[in-house]
Amino acid sequence: MNHQGRVAIVTGSAQGIGKSIARKLAEEGASVVLADLNEAGVAELAGTLPRAIAVRTDVSDEASVRAMVKTAVDAYGKLDILVNNAAIVPFTPWDEIDFTEWRRIMAVNLDGTFLTNRHASDEMRRNGYGRIVNICSNVVLAGTPNLAHYVASKGGVFGFTRALATELGKHGITVNSVAPGLTETEGTVVSPHANAFDFVQMLQAIPRRAYADDIAPAVSFLASEEAGWVTGQMLVVDGGHTRS
Ligand code: 4PL
């Protein structure tokens, strides 16, 4: 897609799917604000991209999210695209999920969704244009085990995306979600999820492992000006794992 002249924020862009998305948007012309808790990680990525800056961000902290949006506007004058990608991907059997663990996931995945969408959309409304892409997961369809808190948080992302799309259409802002399936990243290869690749592959229509670069093109499309008639949707990008 063509993102020339556009300004994008990608949260969680130090690694994994977020990093691939940030790289793709930059290659396609966008100026990109790389937001992550891992400041060194995004600083290193920024050095490899044509128009990019890094900002240390905790998406569960409102002051930090406000500062992230301000960084984008101070550097590039406006905000066109938010990719809300930052999330914790836990592996916790149900018997081990206590309230502290539940809250830890909700703080990042769901509070982070509220805070980034809140402050990004307020900025986008000033120009009557915006593209928000929230990263969801096919677990909301599959009911994947060992992730009940994560599934609940992503179920929130799914419903919230629809609701916000309804409210922001009149302001020229589209709000969609992309739902990957199990994807090989720095995060999943070092977690127990690594053991699920063969099983998940059996369920997919396309029998191979998914990589971050398989997900980024769908995000780029929904973030583009040309996707202006698509809003409130969840685009499942999982090799046909879930087909409903
Ligand atoms: C199918 O989003 O979609 C494991 C871990 N398995 O985070 C996910 C599947 C995981 C997924 C996910």
Boltz pocket constraint, residues with backbone or C-beta under 6 A from the ligand:
constraints:
  - pocket:
      binder: B
      contacts: [[A, 89], [A, 90], [A, 136], [A, 137], [A, 138], [A, 139], [A, 142], [A, 144], [A, 180], [A, 181], [A, 182], [A, 183], [A, 193], [A, 196], [A, 200]]
      max_distance: 6.0
